[in-house]
Amino acid sequence: MSRTVSSERRRFLRQLLALPVLACASPVWSKPRYASNPFTLGVASGYPLADGVALWTRLAPQPLAPDGGLPAAVLPVRWEVAEDEQFKRIAAHGEAYAEPAFGHSVHVEVRGLEAARPYFYRFHSGAATSVVGRTATAPKVGDPVQQLRFAFASCQQYEQGYYGAYRHMAASAPDLIIHLGDYIYESAWGEHRLRYHEGPEPVALTDYRARYARYRSDPDLQAAHAACPWLMVWDDHEVENDYADAQSENLDQPEWFLARRAAAYQAWYEHMPVRRTMLPFGPHLQLYTRLAYGQLVNFNLLDDRQYRSPQPCPRPGRGGAAVIENCAAREDPAATLLGARQEAWLAAGLAQSKARWNVLAQQTLMAQSDGKVGEGQRFYSDGWDGYPAARARLFDQIAGSKVANPVVIGGDVHAFWVADLKRDFNRPDSPTIASEFVGSSITSRPPPESILEAAKTEGPHIKLATGKYRGYVAMTLTPDLLTAELRAVDDHRDPATGIRTLSTWVVEDGKPGPVAG
């Protein structure tokens, strides 16, 4: 990097010190007038309950400007939820306030709606009106549900392609979309970039706001957000590549890095359709949570960045990931990805679940992936392979709880994977305890195919692994069957790309392990 830590620290502190001044000097602009559309970043909904849903928008007539093109004033925003797209049958309405301290973002938690039905919503500010979004409430806990269709996606490096996958995802009208991390990228990398980030690598709040605004400006991503409610987890690039708790890839001073993390976490909150329980307090944000869809499924949304131990055996003078062999630190029994509190929370939830399917929505590949053919083993330390003791504890929880139909979904590795999850990956006859599906990236560059081929050779539990395609996974759940379609775009470099189903896999109720459909 050309930047120096000292110069970036000074810039960061100047911007950080400016924020309380803005927050304390924020008059209410009761009758705002806009020279241009303030709803440039679209609308979104998320985290549906049986009686309500979270709604989001952000006022930003100039979305890439440090202030979004708005004064340091509190702006009233009216919202409506209707049973019909023409808004003739209003189900709920109210007024929220877009504050400059939170980038004029708006988070509304609507309650009092009917369970398991679609709704439409929109926002007004001054004379401006947003586009209309479609959302839906969840079934009541314990109610029978015959089908749920959802998609999951990750890794959408803006510069490396277009978001045609989201156009197709929105057109398929899923009930739910789950994003598994790397919603933005803080860094520019790779050859033959098709689009470009503005500005340097973000470190301050205004930097991260601009980066999210750039990604959020994409019309296909906006359409997918407006199509249905979303659930969200993050990964590393929302802050910095390969960070682990308070340790940065560059081994920056922890106090400085945590201040950067606080800026990144706030910008994430400002741009996501999340609940107020996810309001950040400095460098801390309660991300992991659980949502139920009737009797059919529990979604466990996990955070493997905020509490993780540093990666074992890093390169000299660096933090973050490495390709490792013969690394004794990898076997540290105290190492964790989730942290002790989250591990205990997950164990309790699995033990108490009465759902037919139990989905663990997390960031990366969980199955063992040995990248060395023949004697010895070679692992990438940033994923679960860098933390085998933590993975073993999780598998003990899954097996010990006898939870029904555990399914792990992930992203991060820019390739499609389908695998059996086993108590002991080095013994092919070890019992399969869960099923795993990893989606390819929306745009981000894949790993060398030779590494994936080596992993398949060394791991009979791996049923598919390929990075040749960009795309996402579409899943359909019924009480008896999970069906997963690996959806691959024809060319992520073409904004008008077509799409096809690369392969289809099923998991039967009570029979862990994916089978080609």
C-alpha positions as CSV (number, residue, x, y, z in Angstrom):
1,M,0.0,0.0,0.0
2,S,1.2,3.5,-0.8
3,R,-0.5,5.1,2.2
4,T,1.2,5.3,5.6
5,V,-0.4,4.4,8.8
6,S,0.5,7.7,10.4
7,S,-1.1,9.8,7.7
8,E,-4.2,7.7,7.6
9,R,-4.5,7.8,11.4
10,R,-4.4,11.6,11.3
11,R,-7.1,11.8,8.6
12,F,-9.2,9.2,10.5
13,L,-9.0,11.1,13.8
14,R,-9.8,14.4,12.2
15,Q,-13.0,12.9,10.7
16,L,-13.8,11.0,13.9
17,L,-13.5,14.2,16.0
18,A,-15.9,16.0,13.6
19,L,-18.8,13.6,14.2
20,P,-19.9,14.7,17.7
21,V,-20.0,18.3,16.5
22,L,-22.5,17.3,13.7
23,A,-24.5,15.2,16.1
24,C,-24.9,18.0,18.6
25,A,-25.8,20.6,16.0
26,S,-28.6,18.9,14.1
27,P,-31.7,21.1,13.8
28,V,-34.9,19.5,12.4
29,W,-35.6,20.4,8.8
30,S,-39.4,20.0,9.1
31,K,-40.2,20.7,5.4
32,P,-37.2,19.5,3.4
33,R,-36.9,20.4,-0.3
34,Y,-34.6,18.4,-2.6
35,A,-33.1,19.6,-5.9
36,S,-32.9,15.9,-6.9
37,N,-34.1,12.5,-5.9
38,P,-32.9,11.7,-2.3
39,F,-33.8,8.0,-2.6
40,T,-30.8,7.2,-4.9
41,L,-29.8,4.1,-2.9
42,G,-33.2,2.4,-3.1
43,V,-35.1,0.6,-0.4
44,A,-34.8,-2.7,1.5
45,S,-36.4,-4.9,4.1
46,G,-35.2,-7.6,6.4
47,Y,-35.4,-9.8,9.4
48,P,-39.1,-10.7,9.1
49,L,-41.1,-11.7,12.1
50,A,-44.6,-13.1,12.2
51,D,-46.0,-9.6,13.0
52,G,-43.6,-7.3,11.4
53,V,-40.4,-6.5,9.4
54,A,-37.5,-4.1,9.4
55,L,-37.6,-1.4,6.6
56,W,-34.6,0.6,5.3
57,T,-33.7,3.5,3.1
58,R,-31.1,6.3,3.2
59,L,-31.5,9.9,2.0
60,A,-28.6,10.7,-0.3
61,P,-29.2,13.0,-3.3
62,Q,-25.5,13.0,-3.9
63,P,-24.6,9.5,-2.5
64,L,-20.8,9.7,-3.1
65,A,-20.4,13.1,-1.3
66,P,-19.2,12.9,2.3
67,D,-22.6,14.2,3.6
68,G,-24.7,12.6,0.9
69,G,-25.5,16.0,-0.4
70,L,-27.5,16.9,2.6
71,P,-27.2,19.5,5.4
72,A,-26.4,18.5,9.0
73,A,-30.1,18.5,9.9
74,V,-32.6,15.9,11.0
75,L,-35.0,15.1,8.2
76,P,-38.5,13.7,8.6
77,V,-39.3,10.6,6.5
78,R,-42.9,9.2,6.2
79,W,-43.3,5.5,5.6
80,E,-46.2,3.4,4.5
81,V,-46.9,-0.4,4.4
82,A,-49.8,-1.6,2.3
83,E,-51.5,-4.9,1.4
84,D,-51.5,-4.0,-2.3
85,E,-49.0,-2.4,-4.6
86,Q,-51.2,0.5,-5.4
87,F,-51.4,1.4,-1.6
88,K,-55.1,1.5,-1.5
89,R,-55.2,-0.7,1.6
90,I,-52.7,0.8,4.1
91,A,-51.7,-1.7,6.8
92,A,-49.3,0.6,8.8
93,H,-47.8,4.0,8.5
94,G,-45.7,6.5,10.5
95,E,-42.9,8.9,10.5
96,A,-39.2,8.4,11.2
97,Y,-36.2,10.8,11.3
98,A,-33.1,10.5,9.3
99,E,-30.2,11.8,11.4
100,P,-26.9,13.1,10.0
101,A,-25.0,11.2,12.7
102,F,-26.1,8.0,11.0
103,G,-25.7,9.2,7.4
104,H,-29.4,10.1,7.1
105,S,-30.3,6.4,7.1
106,V,-33.7,5.3,8.1
107,H,-34.5,2.0,10.0
108,V,-38.2,1.3,10.8
109,E,-39.4,-1.7,12.7
110,V,-43.0,-2.2,11.6
111,R,-45.2,-4.3,14.0
112,G,-48.8,-5.3,14.0
113,L,-48.9,-7.0,10.6
114,E,-50.5,-10.3,9.7
115,A,-48.3,-13.4,9.7
116,A,-47.1,-15.1,6.5
117,R,-48.3,-12.7,3.9
118,P,-46.8,-10.2,1.4
119,Y,-46.8,-6.4,1.9
120,F,-45.6,-3.4,-0.1
121,Y,-43.8,-0.4,1.3
122,R,-42.4,3.0,0.3
123,F,-41.0,6.2,1.9
124,H,-41.7,9.9,1.4
125,S,-39.6,12.9,2.3
126,G,-40.6,16.4,1.3
127,A,-42.2,16.0,-2.2
128,A,-40.0,13.0,-3.0
129,T,-41.2,9.4,-3.0
130,S,-39.1,6.2,-3.1
131,V,-39.6,3.2,-5.3
132,V,-41.9,0.6,-3.9
133,G,-40.4,-2.5,-2.2
134,R,-42.1,-5.9,-1.7
135,T,-41.6,-7.7,1.6
136,A,-43.4,-10.5,3.6
137,T,-43.9,-11.4,7.2
138,A,-42.8,-14.8,8.5
139,P,-45.2,-17.6,9.7
140,K,-45.9,-17.8,13.4
141,V,-43.5,-19.9,15.4
142,G,-44.9,-23.5,15.4
143,D,-47.2,-23.0,12.4
144,P,-46.9,-25.6,9.7
145,V,-45.2,-24.4,6.5
146,Q,-45.2,-26.3,3.3
147,Q,-42.5,-24.5,1.4
148,L,-39.8,-21.8,1.6
149,R,-37.8,-20.6,-1.3
150,F,-34.6,-18.6,-0.6
151,A,-31.3,-17.7,-2.2
152,F,-27.9,-17.0,-0.8
153,A,-25.1,-14.9,-2.1
154,S,-21.7,-13.5,-1.2
155,C,-18.5,-11.8,-2.5
156,Q,-19.5,-9.0,-4.9
157,Q,-16.3,-7.1,-5.7
158,Y,-17.7,-4.2,-7.6
159,E,-14.8,-3.7,-9.9
160,Q,-14.5,-7.3,-11.1
161,G,-17.9,-7.7,-12.7
162,Y,-21.6,-6.7,-12.9
163,Y,-24.5,-7.8,-10.8
164,G,-26.5,-9.7,-13.4
165,A,-26.9,-12.6,-10.9
166,Y,-29.0,-10.3,-8.7
167,R,-31.2,-9.4,-11.7
168,H,-32.0,-13.1,-12.2
169,M,-32.3,-13.6,-8.4
170,A,-34.9,-10.8,-8.2
171,A,-36.8,-12.2,-11.2
172,S,-37.2,-15.6,-9.6
173,A,-39.1,-13.9,-6.7
174,P,-37.6,-15.8,-3.7
175,D,-39.3,-15.5,-0.3
176,L,-36.0,-14.5,1.3
177,I,-32.4,-13.6,0.3
178,I,-29.4,-14.3,2.7
179,H,-26.2,-12.4,2.2
180,L,-23.1,-14.2,3.6
181,G,-20.5,-11.5,3.6
182,D,-18.2,-9.4,1.5
183,Y,-21.0,-7.0,0.6
184,I,-18.4,-4.4,-0.2
185,Y,-14.6,-4.7,-0.7
186,E,-12.3,-2.2,1.0
187,S,-9.5,-3.0,-1.5
188,A,-9.0,-2.8,-5.2
189,W,-7.4,-6.0,-6.6
190,G,-7.3,-8.2,-9.7
191,E,-6.7,-7.5,-13.4
192,H,-9.1,-6.3,-16.1
193,R,-11.3,-4.4,-13.8
194,L,-14.6,-3.3,-15.4
195,R,-15.7,-0.7,-12.9
196,Y,-13.8,1.3,-10.3
197,H,-14.1,2.3,-6.7
198,E,-13.7,6.0,-5.9
199,G,-11.0,7.1,-3.5
200,P,-8.4,5.2,-1.5
201,E,-9.0,2.3,0.8
202,P,-11.5,3.3,3.4
203,V,-10.5,3.8,7.0
204,A,-12.9,6.5,8.3
205,L,-16.7,6.6,8.5
206,T,-17.1,8.9,5.5
207,D,-14.9,6.6,3.4
208,Y,-17.0,3.5,4.2
209,R,-20.2,5.4,3.6
210,A,-19.0,6.3,0.1
211,R,-17.9,2.7,-0.6
212,Y,-21.4,1.4,0.4
213,A,-23.0,4.1,-1.6
214,R,-21.0,3.0,-4.7
215,Y,-22.2,-0.6,-4.3
216,R,-25.7,0.3,-3.4
217,S,-26.0,2.5,-6.5
218,D,-26.1,-0.7,-8.7
219,P,-29.6,-1.1,-10.1
220,D,-29.6,-4.9,-10.1
221,L,-28.6,-5.0,-6.4
222,Q,-31.3,-2.4,-5.6
223,A,-33.9,-4.6,-7.4
224,A,-32.9,-7.6,-5.4
225,H,-33.2,-5.7,-2.2
226,A,-36.7,-4.4,-3.2
227,A,-37.9,-7.9,-4.2
228,C,-38.0,-9.6,-0.8
229,P,-36.7,-9.4,2.8
230,W,-33.0,-10.1,3.4
231,L,-30.9,-11.6,6.2
232,M,-27.3,-10.5,6.6
233,V,-24.0,-11.6,8.0
234,W,-20.6,-10.0,7.2
235,D,-17.1,-11.3,6.5
236,D,-13.7,-9.6,6.4
237,H,-13.9,-7.1,3.5
238,E,-16.6,-5.0,5.2
239,V,-13.7,-3.9,7.4
240,E,-10.3,-5.2,6.1
241,N,-9.1,-8.4,4.4
242,D,-8.5,-11.3,6.8
243,Y,-9.0,-9.3,10.0
244,A,-9.5,-11.3,13.2
245,D,-11.1,-9.6,16.2
246,A,-8.8,-6.7,17.0
247,Q,-5.9,-7.9,14.8
248,S,-5.6,-6.4,11.3
249,E,-3.9,-8.0,8.4
250,N,-1.3,-5.2,8.6
251,L,-0.7,-5.6,12.3
252,D,-1.9,-2.1,12.9
253,Q,-2.0,-0.7,16.4
254,P,-5.1,-2.4,17.9
255,E,-6.6,0.8,19.3
256,W,-6.3,2.4,15.8
257,F,-7.7,-0.7,14.1
258,L,-10.7,-0.9,16.5
259,A,-11.5,2.7,15.7
260,R,-11.4,1.8,12.0
261,R,-13.6,-1.2,12.8
262,A,-16.1,1.1,14.6
263,A,-16.4,3.2,11.5
264,A,-16.9,0.2,9.3
265,Y,-19.5,-1.4,11.6
266,Q,-21.5,1.9,11.7
267,A,-21.4,2.2,7.9
268,W,-22.6,-1.4,7.6
269,Y,-25.5,-0.7,9.9
270,E,-26.4,2.5,8.0
271,H,-26.8,0.6,4.8
272,M,-28.5,-2.6,5.9
273,P,-32.1,-3.5,6.6
274,V,-31.4,-4.6,10.2
275,R,-33.1,-4.2,13.5
276,R,-32.2,-1.7,16.3
277,T,-30.6,-4.6,18.3
278,M,-27.8,-4.4,15.7
279,L,-27.1,-0.7,16.5
280,P,-23.3,-0.6,16.8
281,F,-21.6,0.7,20.0
282,G,-18.1,1.7,18.9
283,P,-16.3,-1.4,17.5
284,H,-19.0,-3.8,18.8
285,L,-22.2,-4.9,17.0
286,Q,-24.5,-7.8,17.9
287,L,-24.7,-9.5,14.5
288,Y,-25.4,-13.2,15.3
289,T,-29.1,-13.9,15.7
290,R,-31.8,-16.6,15.0
291,L,-35.0,-16.4,13.0
292,A,-37.7,-19.0,12.6
293,Y,-40.1,-19.8,9.8
294,G,-42.9,-21.7,11.5
295,Q,-42.1,-25.3,12.1
296,L,-40.1,-25.6,8.9
297,V,-36.7,-24.0,9.6
298,N,-34.6,-22.1,12.0
299,F,-31.9,-19.8,10.6
300,N,-28.8,-19.4,12.8
301,L,-26.9,-16.4,11.5
302,L,-23.3,-16.5,12.7
303,D,-20.4,-14.0,13.1
304,D,-17.0,-15.6,12.6
305,R,-15.0,-12.3,12.4
306,Q,-15.7,-10.2,15.5
307,Y,-14.6,-12.8,18.1
308,R,-12.2,-15.1,16.3
309,S,-8.6,-16.0,17.4
310,P,-5.8,-14.8,15.1
311,Q,-5.1,-17.1,12.2
312,P,-2.3,-19.7,13.1
313,C,1.2,-19.5,11.6
314,P,0.9,-16.3,9.7
315,R,3.6,-15.0,7.3
316,P,6.5,-13.2,9.0
317,G,5.5,-9.7,10.0
318,R,1.9,-10.1,8.9
319,G,-1.5,-11.0,10.2
320,G,-4.2,-12.7,8.4
321,A,-4.3,-15.8,6.3
322,A,-1.6,-18.1,5.0
323,V,-1.3,-21.5,3.3
324,I,0.1,-23.7,6.1
325,E,1.7,-27.1,6.5
326,N,3.0,-28.7,9.7
327,C,1.6,-25.8,11.8
328,A,1.3,-26.9,15.5
329,A,-0.6,-23.7,16.4
330,R,-3.4,-24.9,14.1
331,E,-4.3,-27.6,16.7
332,D,-4.7,-25.1,19.6
333,P,-7.7,-26.4,21.5
334,A,-8.5,-22.8,22.7
335,A,-8.7,-21.3,19.2
336,T,-12.1,-20.1,18.2
337,L,-13.9,-18.6,15.2
338,L,-17.2,-17.8,17.0
339,G,-16.0,-16.9,20.5
340,A,-17.1,-18.7,23.7
341,R,-20.4,-16.7,24.1
342,Q,-21.6,-17.3,20.6
343,E,-20.6,-21.0,20.8
344,A,-22.7,-21.4,23.9
345,W,-25.6,-19.4,22.3
346,L,-25.5,-21.7,19.2
347,A,-25.3,-24.9,21.3
348,A,-28.3,-23.9,23.3
349,G,-30.3,-23.0,20.2
350,L,-29.5,-26.3,18.5
351,A,-30.4,-28.2,21.6
352,Q,-33.8,-26.5,21.9
353,S,-34.8,-26.4,18.2
354,K,-38.0,-28.1,17.2
355,A,-37.7,-27.0,13.5
356,R,-37.6,-29.6,10.7
357,W,-34.5,-27.9,9.2
358,N,-31.8,-26.0,11.0
359,V,-29.6,-23.8,8.8
360,L,-26.3,-22.4,9.9
361,A,-25.7,-19.3,7.8
362,Q,-22.1,-18.4,8.1
363,Q,-19.2,-17.0,6.1
364,T,-17.0,-19.7,4.6
365,L,-16.3,-23.3,3.8
366,M,-16.7,-25.6,6.8
367,A,-15.6,-29.0,5.3
368,Q,-12.0,-29.9,5.4
369,S,-10.2,-28.9,2.2
370,D,-6.7,-30.4,1.9
371,G,-4.9,-28.7,-0.9
372,K,-1.9,-31.1,-1.1
373,V,-2.2,-34.3,-3.1
374,G,-0.4,-37.3,-1.5
375,E,1.4,-37.4,1.8
376,G,0.9,-34.5,4.2
377,Q,-1.8,-31.9,4.3
378,R,-1.9,-28.2,3.3
379,F,-4.6,-25.8,4.5
380,Y,-5.8,-22.3,4.1
381,S,-5.7,-20.8,7.6
382,D,-8.5,-18.2,7.3
383,G,-11.4,-20.7,7.2
384,W,-12.5,-23.5,9.5
385,D,-9.4,-25.5,8.4
386,G,-7.3,-23.1,10.4
387,Y,-9.4,-23.8,13.6
388,P,-10.0,-27.6,13.7
389,A,-10.7,-27.6,17.5
390,A,-13.4,-25.0,17.0
391,R,-14.9,-27.1,14.2
392,A,-14.8,-30.2,16.3
393,R,-16.6,-28.4,19.2
394,L,-19.3,-27.3,16.8
395,F,-19.7,-30.8,15.3
396,D,-19.9,-32.2,18.9
397,Q,-22.8,-29.8,19.5
398,I,-24.6,-30.8,16.3
399,A,-24.2,-34.5,17.0
400,G,-24.9,-34.3,20.7
401,S,-28.1,-32.2,20.3
402,K,-29.5,-34.6,17.7
403,V,-30.9,-31.4,16.0
404,A,-33.0,-32.2,13.0
405,N,-31.5,-31.8,9.5
406,P,-28.5,-29.5,10.1
407,V,-27.4,-27.6,6.9
408,V,-24.5,-25.3,6.7
409,I,-24.4,-22.6,4.0
410,G,-21.4,-20.4,3.3
411,G,-19.5,-18.1,0.9
412,D,-16.1,-16.4,0.9
413,V,-14.1,-18.9,-1.2
414,H,-15.4,-17.7,-4.6
415,A,-16.4,-21.3,-5.7
416,F,-19.3,-23.7,-5.5
417,W,-18.9,-26.5,-3.0
418,V,-21.2,-29.4,-2.0
419,A,-20.0,-31.6,0.8
420,D,-20.8,-34.0,3.6
421,L,-19.8,-32.7,7.0
422,K,-18.1,-35.5,9.0
423,R,-16.9,-35.9,12.6
424,D,-13.5,-37.0,11.2
425,F,-12.7,-35.9,7.7
426,N,-9.6,-38.1,7.6
427,R,-11.7,-41.2,7.9
428,P,-14.0,-41.7,4.9
429,D,-16.2,-44.1,6.9
430,S,-16.8,-41.5,9.6
431,P,-20.5,-40.6,10.0
432,T,-22.0,-37.7,8.1
433,I,-23.6,-35.4,10.6
434,A,-24.7,-32.4,8.3
435,S,-24.9,-31.2,4.7
436,E,-22.9,-28.2,3.3
437,F,-23.5,-25.9,0.4
438,V,-21.2,-23.0,-0.5
439,G,-22.1,-20.5,-3.1
440,S,-19.7,-19.1,-5.6
441,S,-19.1,-15.3,-5.7
442,I,-21.3,-12.8,-7.4
443,T,-18.3,-11.3,-9.2
444,S,-15.1,-11.9,-7.2
445,R,-12.1,-13.7,-8.8
446,P,-11.9,-17.4,-8.1
447,P,-9.0,-19.5,-6.7
448,P,-6.9,-21.7,-9.0
449,E,-9.0,-24.7,-10.1
450,S,-6.0,-26.9,-9.4
451,I,-6.4,-26.3,-5.6
452,L,-10.1,-27.3,-5.8
453,E,-9.2,-30.4,-7.8
454,A,-6.6,-31.3,-5.1
455,A,-9.2,-30.9,-2.4
456,K,-11.6,-33.2,-4.2
457,T,-8.9,-35.8,-4.7
458,E,-8.0,-35.8,-1.0
459,G,-11.5,-35.5,0.3
460,P,-14.1,-38.0,-0.7
461,H,-16.6,-36.1,1.4
462,I,-16.4,-33.3,-1.2
463,K,-19.0,-34.0,-3.9
464,L,-18.5,-30.8,-6.0
465,A,-16.0,-28.0,-6.0
466,T,-15.5,-25.6,-8.9
467,G,-14.6,-22.0,-9.2
468,K,-15.2,-21.8,-12.9
469,Y,-18.6,-20.0,-12.5
470,R,-19.9,-16.9,-10.8
471,G,-23.4,-17.0,-9.3
472,Y,-25.5,-18.0,-6.2
473,V,-27.5,-20.9,-4.7
474,A,-31.3,-21.1,-4.8
475,M,-32.8,-23.4,-2.2
476,T,-36.3,-24.8,-1.7
477,L,-37.3,-26.3,1.6
478,T,-40.3,-28.5,2.2
479,P,-40.9,-30.7,5.3
480,D,-39.5,-33.7,3.4
481,L,-36.9,-32.3,1.1
482,L,-34.2,-29.6,0.6
483,T,-33.4,-28.8,-3.1
484,A,-30.4,-26.7,-3.9
485,E,-29.8,-25.3,-7.4
486,L,-26.3,-24.0,-8.2
487,R,-27.1,-21.0,-10.4
488,A,-24.2,-19.9,-12.7
489,V,-24.3,-16.7,-14.8
490,D,-23.0,-17.0,-18.4
491,D,-20.6,-14.1,-18.1
492,H,-20.3,-11.9,-15.0
493,R,-18.6,-9.3,-17.2
494,D,-21.8,-8.8,-19.2
495,P,-24.5,-6.8,-17.4
496,A,-27.1,-8.5,-19.6
497,T,-25.8,-12.0,-18.9
498,G,-28.0,-15.0,-19.0
499,I,-28.0,-17.7,-16.3
500,R,-28.3,-21.5,-16.0
501,T,-28.5,-24.2,-13.4
502,L,-25.1,-25.8,-13.1
503,S,-26.4,-28.7,-11.0
504,T,-29.1,-29.7,-8.6
505,W,-28.7,-31.4,-5.2
506,V,-31.2,-32.7,-2.7
507,V,-31.1,-33.6,1.0
508,E,-33.9,-35.8,2.3
509,D,-35.4,-35.3,5.7
510,G,-33.5,-37.4,8.2
511,K,-30.7,-38.4,5.8
512,P,-27.7,-36.0,6.1
513,G,-25.6,-35.6,3.1
514,P,-26.4,-34.0,-0.3
515,V,-27.3,-36.3,-3.3
516,A,-27.2,-35.2,-6.9
517,G,-30.7,-34.5,-8.1
